[in-house]
Structures are given as C-alpha cells and as structure tokens.
Amino acid sequence: MIQNTATIIHPNITTVAGFYNGSCPTSSANLTVLHAQGGITVSNGTLYVGDGASPYALLAFEPNNLTAKQIFTYSNWPVYLSVDATTSSIYATVFYLNAVVIWPSNRTIPENPSASCSDVLHLYYPTGIVVDSLGYIYVSSVGCNWVTKWNPNGTNSTLVAGSLTAASGSDSQHLSSPYGLFVDEIYSLLYVADASNNRVQRFSLGNLTGVTVAGGNGQGTASNQLNFPSAIHVSQPDNSYYICDYHNSRIQKWLIGATYGVTIAGSSTAVPGNALNLLNGPYDIWVDPNATYMLVSDSNNCRVQKYLLY
C-alpha cells in the first residue's frame, strides 16, 4: 500500500518576494506585494514574476530586495515566463490574449492572436512555455490540449504533444489541460505537466506517444498521486523531478524512475496554509542549476518562497 506520509522538511525557508498577512494585498501600486501571481523565472540572479492583477506587471526582484521594479505591463494575466538565454528577452504566455508576448520588443506570437484550434498556428489559452538554446519556443495550449514548437521568429509551428483534433484524453497520445513544460535538450525530451490527468508525461521530440513519469494513479494525496500538477522541473544533478502539485499545495520530488514522490515543501497530506512551512496553490517552480535551492510561486499566498535543498 502506498503511504502518503513521505515528507522531507527543509528548515531553511525564506520569502523572497511578496508577503501574506491574513489575505493577499489588493493594492497594485505597492511594488512589495504580489497578487495571485503565476509564473516565475530567474536570469542573471534577478527574479522575474508575472503578477496576477491589473496592471498585470512583469516585476523584477534583485537579490535580497523585496521591492520590485516594474519593467513591463501586459494586457492581461501573464501565466508563465521563460528567458531566452541568448538575448535575455522574456517570453510570457498571456492567457486571455491567446498569445506569447516578448519583452522588451512587445512582439506577439502569433502576430495576430485569436482563440482557435483550427491549426497549430494558433494558441488557445496558452500556459507553459520554454525557450530553448536555439530560440525555439515550446508552448502549451490548454484550450487545444496540445503543445506546439514554434520557430524562433514565431511564424511557423509543429505539434510536439497532444492531438491535432484538440481532443482531451488520458491515453499516451492525448493530454488534458497541459500546463508547465520542461525541455531536456541533451536527450531531446519534452516533459508536460498534464494537469487534468494528474500526471507528468515525457515525450521524445518527434514522437507523439508519451510516457507517464510521475502520477497517473488518479487524483489524490498519496505519494504516488498528484492533483493538478502545474509545473515540472527536471534536475540532472540529483536525478530528480520537481513537481508543483497545485491542488495538493505541496512540492513533490520524484527520483527519476521512481514510482512515488516525497514532499519537500508544503504538507504531504495536502493541507494548505500560510505559515512559513506551508503552501497554498504552488503554481510554478524554478530550481537552480546545481539543485542547491528552489523558488516556488506560492500563488494563493501571494509570495515567492526560497527553499535551500542541500
């Protein structure tokens, strides 16, 4: 029998952006607060956060500074972020715009966005995004239950996961509400947080048949289960998957090849909370290249938490 009590608690937890004081702040003018933020990313030591309330700002937090700089605003909710390591441009999926918006150029992908699954040159409620080392852009579309790979100038794309019919499903060739993505360029692998299927799928690029590497045992709180995973990070230094288990308000760490995970942040029994050692709706995760610490977008607590891992 799979137990749900496998938990590792790391004592070194700090808040590096935002705060929670009984409820999430409502003022959007105060650059020390966040508002049900989604995606986070880090570039050259700076933490970037896509804020969840008007003016839907892209915020930059320098190390050890809880006051952000507002560097850009979007027309609507910026869901996930990715940095082009070559140009330092920041790509954001803007959910209700049905587009990727690039800062600082303000260019959109596609150029004329519209909500459609008629072909792979559209995005429909885009979520997860990764820009690889060659500038190719991988984007999840929740509305189409697929993941597409766009060329660097954003004029053409191909299907890399899901079905061209846009149908949802739980078999190895379908997805249901794909969210966060991770691309392993060394082994040409794509990982998808297949949220409504409560699993993480791995695809060899060029092959539309996926393999379940975490979850897939129904919705639940047991150590072999997930409940709406929203983000996935693959860490080579410690041979592990780091997963935002959103509705379970916890971060699960699965050794690659394991059949269950352990809780390394939040509650193993899926109890949300705002104490320093608890989470409430962890939306996105960033793990440093040496796997010495991770940052968690603790969305419903309107803060970003830093956890030392080793």
N, C-alpha and C positions, 0 to 999 in steps of 0.2 A: 504494500500500500504506500502511495506517495504521500509524504507528510508535507505540511505547509509551514513548518517551523524553522526551516533552514535560514538563518539570519546571521549576517556579519554586520556589526555596528562599528563604524569608524568614528572615533571621538573628535577628530579634527574637522569640524564643520563651521563654515563662516558664511555670512550673507555678503555678497559682493556687488549686488545691485538691488534696488527696491527695498521694501520692508512690508511687514504685515502687523497691524495694530488693531485687531478686532474686526476689521473689514478692509478691503482694498481701497486705497485712496481714490477720490473722484476728481481731484484737480489735475488737469493736463498741463498746467503751466509750470508745475514744480518738477524740475529735472532730477530730483532724487527719488521719484516714485515711478512705479510701473503699473500697468492696467491690464491684467489678464493677458500678459504677453505670450507670444508663441515661440518662434524660432530664435536661436542664438548661434553665434559663431565667434571665432577668435582669429585675429590677424595681427601679427607683429606685437602680440601682447595686449592688444586692445579688444575688449569685449564689445560685440555689437548685438543689439537687441531690437527686435521688431515689436513695437508697442501695440497694444491691443485696443486702444481707444483713440478717438479723434484728438489730435491731428494725425494719428497713425504714423508716428515718427520712427525713423531709424535713429537709434540712440547709440552713442559711443561712450563707453566707460573705460577710462585709463586705469592701470593697476593702482589699487589702494585709494581709489577716488570714487565715492558714492554719488557724486554729482555728474550727470551725463552731459555730453554735448549733443544737441540735436543737429544732425547733419543732412537730413532729408525728410520729406513727408510724402506719404502715399495717398492715393485717392480712397483707399480702403485698407482693410486688415492685411498686413504683411505676415504670412503664415510661417514660412521657413526661410532661412537665409543660407547662402553659400558664397564663399570668396573665390574668385579667380586668382590663383596664386601667382600667375604671371603678370596680370595687370592691376591687381588689388581691387578690381571692381567688385561690388557686392550685388549679388543676384537675389531678388526676393520674389517668392510666389505671392501674388496679391489675389486672394481667394475670389472675391466677388467681381474683380476686374477680368477674371479668366485669362490672366497673363503673368508673365515674368517681367519685372521691372528692374532695370540695371542702373545702379548708381556708380559714377556720377553722370553718365551720359543721358539718363532718363529714357533710354531706348526700351521698347517693349518687344517681347516675344510671345505670340506672333505680333506682327506690325499692326494688324487690325483685329484686336481680340473680339471673340464672340463665344457664347456658350454653345458648343456643338460637339458632337461625337461623330460627325459625318465623315471625317477623315483625321489622320494623325497630324494635320497642320493646324489643329485647334487644341486649346486647353479648356477644360471644363472643371471648375473648382480645383485649381492646382494646389498641391500641398508640398510634398517632399521635393527637394532639389539638391543636386550635386553638380558642380562644375569640375571636370577632370583636368589633368595637367596639360592636355592638348586643347582645352577650351570647349570641348563638347559638353552639352548641358542635358542632364537627365532630370525629368520632371514627372511626378505622379499627378494623375488627374482622377480625383475622387468621383467626379460625375461620369467618367468613362470607364472606371475600373481598370485603368491601364497605366503603363509607364512608357514614355517616349524619350528617345535620344535625339537631340537637336544638334545640327552642325553649329560651329562657333558663331556664324553670323545670323543664326536663328531663322533661316529661310527654308529649311527642309528638316524633316524628322522621320524616324523609323520607330516601329513598335519593338520594345525590348522585353515587355512583360504584360500579361493580360491578353485579352481577345479583341480583335478588330470589330467584333459585334458590340463591344462595350458592355456586354452582359456580365453581371457578377456571378461568382460561383466559388465553390470550395474545393474543386479538384486541382490538379497540379498545373493546369493551363489557364486558370482563371484567378482573379483577385476580387476582393470585396472591400472597397474603401481603402485603397493604398495610401499610406501616409509617408513617414520618413524613409529615406533612402541612404544606402552606403555603397560606394563603388570601390572594389578592390582591383586596382589597375594591374597589380603584379600577376594575379591569377585570372584576370578578365571575368570577375564575378560581380553580380549586382545583387544586393540584399534589399528586400522590401518589407517594411512593417505593414503587414496585411491586416489592417486594424479590425475590420468587422469579422474576419475569420479567426481572430485571436491567435495569430501565428506570425512568424518571420519566415519568409521564403527566400531561397537563394537560386539565382539563375546564372548559368554560364552564358555570357553575352553571345548572342547568335542562336540561342536555344530557348524557345518559349515554354519549355517544360520546367517547372520549378520544383525545388526540394524543400521540405519543411525542416528548418534547423533549430527552431525553438517554438514552443507552444504547439498548437494544433490538436490539443486534447480537450477542446471545448472551453467555454468561458468559465473562469473560476479563479480561486485564490491559492490552490495547491501549488507546490513548487514546480510542477511540470505544466502549469497552465498560465495563460495571460488573459488580460481583459482590456481589449482595445489598445494594443501596443502602438505608440505614436512615433517612436524614433528608435533607430538601431545604429550602433557603432561597433565596428569590428576592430579589435585591438590585437595586433600581431605580437607585441612584447609579452603579453601574458596569455596569449592564445584564447581569447575570450570574446563573447558577445556582451555588450552593454545595452540594455533594452529599457526604454521608458514604458512602464506598464501603467498606462494613463489612468484607467478607471480603478485600478488597484492601489493607486497612489504610492508606488514603490519603483525602485530601480532594481532590475534583475540582472545578475551576472551569470552567464552560462559559459562554461568551458566548451570550446569547440568540440563537437562530437558527443557532448553530454545529453542526457535525457531529461534533465531538470536544471533549474537555476537556483541561485541563492540571493536573498535580499541584501543589498549593500547600502540601500538608502530607503527611508520610509519604513512602513510597517509591513512585515511579512504576512499579516492577516488582513491587509487591505483597509486599515483604519486611517482615514485622512485626518490631518491635524495641522496646526500652525506652530507647534513647538519646534525648536531648532532641529530636532532629530526626526521630524515628520514632514511629509509632503502632502500636497493636495492638488492632484492633477498635473503631475510632471509631464511636460509637453515635448521638450527637446533636451538633448544632451550633447556635450562636447567633452571629449577625452583628450588629454594632451598626448603628444606622440610617444612619450615614454611611459604612459599609463601611470603617472605618479599622482595625478589628480583629475577630477572631473567637475564640470559645471553642469548644473541642472536648472532648466527653466521651470520653476515651481509656479505654474501659471495661476492657479486659483489662490495662491498666497501672494501673488504679485511681487515675486522676488526671484533672484538667481542665487543658488546655493553652491558653494565650493566644498568639495569633499576630498581630503587627502586620502589616497588609496594605499600608499605604502610608506 
